[in-house]
Amino acid sequence: MVDAPRAALTRRARAVLGRRLGFGALLLVAAAWIFGAIADDLVSGHWLNALDVEVVQWLHRHATPALTRAMLVWTNLHSTFAVAAYSAAVALAFALERSWRRLVLVVVAVGGGLALNALMKLAFRRVRPGFDDPLLTLSTYSFPSGHVAGSTIFYGLGVLWVFTRTRRLLWRALALAGAALAIGLVAFSRVYLGVHYPSDAAAAFAEGVAWLAICVGALAAFWREAPRVP
């Protein structure tokens, strides 16, 4: 027979899980809708394509050597390879701590997210912006940005970790602001360097949020039913 305190704790745990899953579902729906809207406009060739071209051309005309060097450093620090390496280091740390659930979440979220992004590029096959004097050239497809998607998932996991460790609004706000700034700079660097359109970055952010919401929700639901991993 379950005693009253344990039953109350179970009810609270279920309520917390329900709120988290509900919030995750809302994030998933919103992010998926944004991605779908951008993808639909990309395929149909409406106003967003024209705006994309205007923005990348304006940034290219106003590029400076100092800003270009800074953006190259920042974008290289957030390449898909770099994000995968950071995530592998985090996963190793969780393995040493025997924190198996966190390890699985990192591997599934980051590894699966990068694989999903690669499949999206092959599905849409959008050509990257072209310039007579490019700041950076790449031969792969443009939509959606792998740098932004990977950074969104990686920093999103960091925000999630902070939210599960503390309820202090200051630390949560700092985590959100820091992640938003880092991801925003990654997105700007890709567009500034002329290897992505703004819609590539926006869609990648939505893709990353949606995928992270799916991973967190699915694993939380699975672990709610599965035996606890020691």
Phi, psi and omega in degrees: 000134182277129180285164186298314180300319180292321179296319179296320179296320178297318179296319179295319179298319179294322179295317178297315179299319180297318178295317181295317179293323178295316178295319178297322178295320178296317177300317181298313181297314181296314181294318179296322179295317179297314179299316180297320180295318179294315180297320179296318179293324178298316182290319184277347175070045181272206189297333184296325179297318179295319178295320177306310183296318180298318183293312183293326178290321179295315180297321180295321180292332185255017179291145177235152181302318182295315180292324178298315178299316181296318180291327176295318178297313184294319182291325178291328177291345182236029174293165179298325177294317180296315179298320177297321179293315177301316182294323177297320178295318178295317179298321178296319178298319178294325179295318178295329177276355185060033177266078192292325182293317178295321179300312180298318180299315180298313182296313182292316183293307184286310181298313179294323180295318179293322177294318178299318180297319178298321178293322178297319178301317180291329181288319184267328176052045179279130179284143180289162176302149180237139180222155176291327180232070186294148174281331182204139180237139178222147183261353182277176180281166192259325191252128349270170184291123177290324178300313183290318180298313180297317179295321179299315180293315183295310180289331175297322175296323177297317177297317179300319179298316179297317182295329179277345182266334184212151175255003181291126184297327182298311182293322178294318179295319178296320179296315179296315181295318179297316179295317180298318179295314181297313181294319179299320178292323176298313180299315180297320181298321181292319179287318180299318181286355174079022179253357177213154170271158177304323180293331175299316182290317181296317179294323179294321177297314178298319178299315180297317179297315181298314181296319179296320178297320178297313182297312182296314181294315182294316181290324177296318179293321179294313182291339176294330182262326185282157175297147180295134178282131183290000000 
